[in-house]
Amino acid sequence: MPSKFRTLLYFFLAVLLASVLGSVLQTQFNLANLQALGAPMPLTVRLQTTGLDLLGFSPTFALLVILGFLFALPAAHLLARSWPTGRWLLFALAGALAVWLAMVLANALLPMPTLIGANRSLSGTLGLMACGSCGALLFAVLGQRVVPVQS
């Protein structure tokens, strides 16, 4: 498989992972807030809402992740060349910062206070940033060169 195609595939998988995790997290934060207000939240409602949000919200979050990852992943790759022992830390931080900066930018440009409900609390923001870290780490793992063993 050509290197550029493989890198694009890895990028897509990283965005997919971060977006799915972020969508599930966002849904559960919203449902927890409704439950705190007294709304009943049976497991069936949680599962149905999660499924709907995977279809409805995850494309929006994926767009933010793509915008962030377009800058963050190449930067992490370049920095990892200079600090190979810190590769995992660099990619984890790059993914987290990419999502955080994308949310900050979206919140600044859009007329509503926050685009993503989970971003209204520190724990929700940190959770979404962790989703970005997971996606960036997947990209780092998949993109790591495997050196063949000499016999």
C-alpha positions, 0 to 999 in steps of 0.5 A, a space after each residue: 500500500 502506498 505510504 500516502 494512502 496509508 497515512 490518509 487511512 491512519 488519519 481517517 481511523 484516528 479521526 473516527 476513533 476520536 469522533 466516536 468516543 467524543 460523541 459517546 462522551 458528549 451524549 452521556 454528559 448531556 443525559 447525566 445533566 438531564 438526569 440530575 434535573 430529575 428526568 428518568 434515564 433508563 439504559 434503553 434511552 441511553 443506548 438509543 440516544 447514543 446511537 442517534 448521536 453517533 449518526 447526528 453529532 459525531 460528524 460535527 465533532 469529526 469536523 472539529 477533530 479533522 481541523 485540529 488533527 490537520 495541524 497537530 499530528 504533523 507537528 507531533 510527528 516533526 517534534 517526535 523526530 527530535 524527541 523519539 522517547 517522548 513520541 507517545 507523550 507528544 501525540 497524546 498532547 497534540 490530540 488533546 490540544 487539537 480538540 481543545 483549540 478546535 472547540 475554543 475556535 468553534 465557540 469563539 466563531 459561533 453565536 451560541 455560547 458552546 457548540 458542545 454541551 460537554 464542553 461546559 464543564 471542566 470534566 467534560 472538556 478534559 474528557 473530550 480532550 482525552 478522546 482527541 488523545 486516543 485518536 492521536 495515539 492510534 495514529 502514532 501507533 499505526 504510523 510507527 515504522 516496524 523494523 523487520 527482524 534480521 535473521 
